[in-house]
Amino acid sequence: MKKALIVSLLFLNCIYVSYSQETTITGSVIDEFGVVLPGTDIIIKGTTKGTLTDFDGNYTIDAPTDAILVVSSLGYATQEVPINGQTSIKITLVMAAEQLLETIVVGSRRQGRTKLDTPVPVDVINIAEAAINMPQQDISQMLTAAAPSFTAFTSGGGDLSSFVSQPSLRGLASSQMLVLVNGKRRHSSAILAGNQTGTPGPGVDMRFIPSVGVDRIEILRDGASAQYGSDAIAGVINMVMKKGTGEFKGSLTAGAYTNKPGYDDSELTADERDLNRSFDGWDGQNFQFDGNYGIAFENDGYFNASVMLAQAERTVRPSVLSLERAPLYDEAYLTNNRTETNGTPIITNPELIAAQASGDANLINSLQTVQGLMSARDIEQIDVASYSGLPAKTNMSLAFNLETPLTETSDFYAFGDIGYQYSDAYSCFYRRSAQADRSSYDLYPNGFRPQIYNDQYNISLATGITGMIGDYDFDLSNTFGTNWAKYGMFNTWNASIGSGSPTDMNLGTHSFLQNTINLDASHFYEDILSGLNVAFGGELRFENYIIRAGQEESYTAGDAGVITATEDNQALIGPDGFPLEDLNGNPFIDEFGNPLSLEYAGVSQELVKNYALNCQCFRGYAPENEGNNWRSVMAAYVDMELDLTENFLVSGALRVENYSDFGNVLTGKFAGRYKIGENFSFRGSFSSGFRAPSLQELNYSHSYTFFVDLVPFDGTLYPNNSSASRALGVSALTEERSRNYSLGFTTKIGKVDITVDAYKIDIFDRIFETGEFDASSSPALEPVIGSGLATFRINGGDISTQGIEAVVNYNTNLGAGKLGLVLAGTFRENKFEGVNLPDLNTNLTDAELEENYVSRSLIGQFETGTPSSKIIGTLNYSVGKFSAMLRGTRFGSVQTRDNNLRTLVPEGTLGYADQFFTPEFTTDIGLTYKFNDTLSLTVGGNNVFNEYPEILRYELRSFNLYSQYQQGSAGAYYFGRLTITL
């Protein structure tokens, strides 16, 4: 009996060992009509190990012989398939009663909600699936193409704005949208960049996250400050990173822009029609490699890594001003009447001297004209144009996502990325030789075009432990992020230093650091009504913003234009015996016509030539701009969701935050959803929100040059703790506060899913920048700013935005293939509700002060400067080895409002050069052919019919030729992509 028992135990043990060993399982996944299902998720139950089916619906996975495979695909019921020792399994999925069953993480701390089941609108963009046919390569541009409420603006110029692609949700600023990665707060850029809503602010630069490492993106289109804290006024974007293992996926993409702008010649003046307005041929050539691979651990953990390497050349879209508006030379240059500071003549037109020596009268006359000298030097007007366009970039980024068990009830996780970006951008008007105060015959005899560049380093690392303590799920994490940006300018100089000035300068560096500690806990009570989920937690965040000065020559005033007496009573006369002249040819003489003199040797000075100081065209950051500013933030929240019945859900949240630099904030949210039958739900929400002024907004300062009708002006943006702000009476910045209302419905009609949501967001004390104040409008500023101009950041006014968002999804089988249709649109109205005008130390009337406090152009940029509607229709079809994507996007109209009264053309009257831009339509195409299990080829394009926006009206055609706020001015882009799967 004992022997029999021992033999039996040995036999059972052998069976157990054989069934616990891993084996390789192959097979395919199809639907009930026999159509293969590529991209189907297959996961070993109870683990994170899994794979995806290929284009032919085939899969291979290593799993224990007694394991269970969990098989899921969008629009189909999830199925569990026991292996039972099999090595080949063909799986058939049945279309689910409810499609689009993505489980939502963002917006609710209860797991298991789907996008049709949430009380607030959430979009889910499957980046891993959609990317193969998309022309766009970085995440922000992918979201712009897929989600109507999302935009990402990249400036074609504008100094620092070229370096960050500013994201926006629901027509609000990038700083009013919170970005998460795997549910953890992402740090913003150190760069305070311009955006499509008019006022520069910080934003998260998504280009540092390799798109190949992102599984899906969730867009919560609802105010969520009570759940996530500051910045979530417009909503939240959560990027969920990949967890897949055992498969390498790499792609190589190459593309370029056709650079074939089109416009109606009737929109140009006679002079402009003679100018070549574009560089013929392709530009913006770019190459990008993406790779992703995951490793499975024996303890069911995983490590998934992604890499992105990219390089792009500039796109060049010149704005060529007529000779009459922007002459390259002035009369003094043409006639050799320029002088140095000490009165020595400067020969600027040696061609004229040679012609005079030869006695050629026709040539002499020609060389004394702008066009004649340009022709002699083989210069066309396009050569001295101002350029805008996408900057040249080099990007490198490495990201990872890791999770591994610690104990039976807890796991350790970590994710992060490290990246580098070099950008070489356009930001400056062409400096013409006619501009005597900032040109140099020695360095740049025909003028010059300064260009700004930027080096950025970005690091993010999140670590944490998640698991169970008693009945509660917990998540303890630390998230660190930093962005470091160094600025430089080449092809420039500091005119006040003279020809010894460097022509490539370090302008300074900015850095932003954020470290966030979170502890979150939640529990679902099944026996309270139909279920109650309780979540609560706390947050401790530290932030640091640093500005460091650039090299001295980039911000100093030299003495190249100054005469210092070398003897007592030294007369200001030149070597020709005549009085010295200023830049405009005016002699330094008294009322009797006698030369002025300097009384004391070595002491008395006179500014003879008022050469422009600082680096052209972007002043370097000076010691007075430097800062090293810290703050801490503490927060606590409670978040509950209660199913009153199976059909009636209510949720609420409260959050309190304390900022070390401006105090406490309490926000709340209430939301509900009511189901009528299986396929229809009403939903709605109300919330209060806030956005704390960022450290960048609180502490940034800089001096700058701007142009009005091509005339340069120098000004300074002062922080609110400066002596200039105190002199004017500008108060400290406070938080932006908001109220958010939302009401909508979701329904399913056959194979069609529909969501429609209306919303209204009221924002109080929104942060703006003032117009320019000078000593004449505010005498109290004169001791601080002298003859300069001053601007400030202020809580300038109240705004609102309201709109309707709709999404329609349809998925079906068509012939032997699979068809997916998505029609999504947003219709929005932005409104500036009024100025919050304080008492300031000015001599302006209330009307004049109001106009300068928040300018007409800023209000116009917010209200009508971005499309009030955006409609996207996308068709996806796959059959056999082919898959295709066709997308059409309609951008609504925009309208610009001018800020300066000017003489209008052709009317000849005084007025504002406002302009209305009609709606635009663009088309994207992607076609993929899979040669085998390893290799596929994708070709296609963005804006394939080369649609450009309307050109700017004559008065506004200076730096840019086109409006940038619809589809931009890059034109048609075509690409090819090789994808390798191993």
Summary of the structure (lengths in Angstrom):
residues: 982
radius of gyration: 32.3
end to end distance: 54.4
largest distance: 135.8
contacts: 3437
relative contact order: 0.11
helix: 14%
strand: 47%
